[in-house]
Amino acid sequence: MNKIPTVSIGLPVFNGATYLPEALESLLAQRYESFELLISDNASSDETQSICESFARRDARIKYLRQAENLGAAKNYNLLVDAAKGRYFKWAAHDDLCKPEYLKACVAILEQNPDVILAYSQTEIIDGEGQHMHYFDDGLHLMSDSVVARYQQFHERFRSPGECNAVFGVMRIDELRETARIGNYPASDKVLLAELALRGKFYEVEARMFLRRDHESTSLRANPDYAERAQWFDPTKREKIVMPTWRWWREYYAAITRSPIALMQRIACYHETNKWSLFARKELVNDIKKALKTLLIRSSVGGKLLQYYRNLRGVS
């Protein structure tokens, strides 16, 4: 490509051969053509490399990067932002699909609305065979002029569990690069969305053009335990004690501190984060209990006490 693309699509992948060809086809079929597709292969051991090289030979918009070792999901996501040339950026998963009008619709919103930082479409959940399962309402149409109102709306949305599908929308790359991006801990995409909401508006396109695949090999299902997911994000976290809810609280505070907002807005957002911590107080307490239990088990005395308790109960 001789011309600088408008959009950079970053696709991080690790052992994604099963669904990768279909995902690449859906991106190459976009009706908005001014894009580059950057693929970062996190040292896959399956057919991912040969699939990527085959597609790269076929389409000059694809740039294939292969890592010498598994860097963890967070680094693999973020290096794509550094490599991007477009003024807009979109992450794409190796197993999800986008309908052909996705990029065109999202770019149009960003071009027409300078105060919109992220545009994304509504979501349809599909299964491993690509069949419809259900619709998902993301609820992140954050179009208030008030920073505090957007931040409040964001936290109200996530009072109940939900996917962060908006993180796969189209963003202004200059704003994205000013954030912490994807952190090396689970659910860091949620914190990233919070930080982006402090910087600008979110626009939800009504059409359901994002097809998120729910299958047995998703990262959540492959790593059901939080500690396992932490290692998936960052391999150096093996054997480290993790306190997820406390980490989210700290990162929300850090995101507010980094954001270019007025002092009174900052104070109001800190207050909103404290309100969130009250809502999450049970999880905060459970984090402490689990951490103390892990420390006890790892200590020599704690290990002996645990074994004694198991012997009393007849458990090997």
Secondary structure, 3 states (H helix, E strand, C coil): CCCCCCEEEEEEECCCCCCHHHHHHHHHCCCCCCEEEEEEECCCCCCHHHHHHHHHHHCCCEEEEECCCCCCHHHHHHHHHHHCCCCEEEECCCCCEECCCHHHHHHHHHHHCCCEEEEEEEEEEECCCCCEEEEECCCCCCCCCCHHHHHHHHHHHCCCCCCCHHHHCEEEHHHHCCCCCCCCCCCHHHHHHHHHHHHCEEEEEEEEEEEEECCCCCHHHHCCCHHHHHHHHCHHHCCCCCCHHHHHHHHHHHHHHHCCCCHHHHHHHHHHHHHHHHHCHHHHHHHHHHHHHHHHHHCHHHHHHHHHHHHHHCCC
